Amino acid sequence: MTVWGAAFKPNTDDIRDSPALAVARKLHELGATVTVTDPKALDNARKVHPELDYVEDPIAAVEGADLLLHLTEWPEFSRVDPGQLARRVADATVVDGRGTLDVDVWGTAGWTVRALGRA
């Protein structure tokens, strides 16, 4: 599974109290292989959570993933072509924990989308 986001908010490398890393760590503890990507916070995340896998490119990070968790609302993530991603994953399912992905666009590209706070 892939987690988009390590920083507690976009435009920072600060991972203190990061909900995204808390989720990634818990999923790892439960036995999942978790790959994390983030535009700025990967170095800090690696130091604190070396048990997780890290990939700098958000597109490469989803290779073979059975689930994508969008947990930090970086604008870079919202601009990724979901059609391009769908060809790389094992299962095109995304949980948008930030509510910033266009559900219609992602659905049209073949994704099953679960967006927190939205029907």
N, C-alpha and C positions, 0 to 999 in steps of 0.2 A: 504494500500500500504506500501511497505517496502523500506527504503533507506539504502543502504549499504554505509556507510561512514558519518562521522561527521567532522573529521579533514580536514583542507584545503589541506593537502598532507599526504601521508603515513608516518609511522614511527615517528609520533608526536601526542601530545594531544592538539595541538594548533588549536583552532576553529576560531580565528580572521579571518574575511573576508572569511569564509568557503562557497564556492558555494553550497555544498551539504546541509548545514543547511539553506541557503537562499531558496533553492528549497523546502525543507521539510516544512519550515515555511509558505511559500506562498501556498503550497498545503493544509496545515492545515487551513489557512485563507479562502480558497475557499471551505472548508467543508470536506476535506478528513481526514480519520483517518490515521495517519502516524506513523509507527514504524521505529525507527532508530537503527542501530547497527554499532559499530566501535570498533576495538581492543583496543584503548587507550583513546579515547576522550569522552567517554560517561559521565563521571562525570562533565567535563566542559560543555558539551552540556546541560545536565540536569539543571545546574545552570542558564544558559542563556535562555533556551527554555523549561521551565517546562510543557508547553502545549502539547509537543510531547510525544509519548510513546517510551520507550527504552527497548531493549532486548540485552543482552550480546552475545548470541550465534547467529551467522548469519543464521544458519539453522532453529533454533526455531523462529527467527524473521520473517520468510516468511510465517509462519502458517496462512493459509486462505487468504493470500494477493492476490489481483487482479492485481498487478503490482509490479515489482521489478525494482528499479532504482539503478544502480551501479555508484556511484558518487565520490568515493575516491578509488584510485587504490592500495588498500592493497593487498599484495600477498596472504593473507589468503582467500580472496574472489575468486581469480582465481583458487584456488585449491579445491574449493567445488565441489562436484559431482552434476552436474545439474539434473541428473536422480533422485537422492535422493530428491532434492528440488522440482521437478515437482510433486511429490506425496503429497506435503504439501500445495501447493498453490491452490487458487480458479481458477486462470487463469495463465497459464505458459507464461507470457509475460515479457520480460526484456528489459530495455533500458540501453545500455552500454555507459554511458557518458564519460568513460575514454579510451575506445578502447582496453581494456586488456583481455577481455573474448574471448575464442576461439569460434567464431560464428558457425563453423561447428559442434563442439562437443555439444554446447548448442542446436542447431537446431535438431541434431540427437536425443537428449534426449527429444524432444517434445516441445521445447520452440519456441515462436515467438520472434525473436531477432531484435532489432533496435539498431544499433551501430552508434553513431554520427561520421560523417566523413567517413563512409564506406557505400558502396552500399548494 
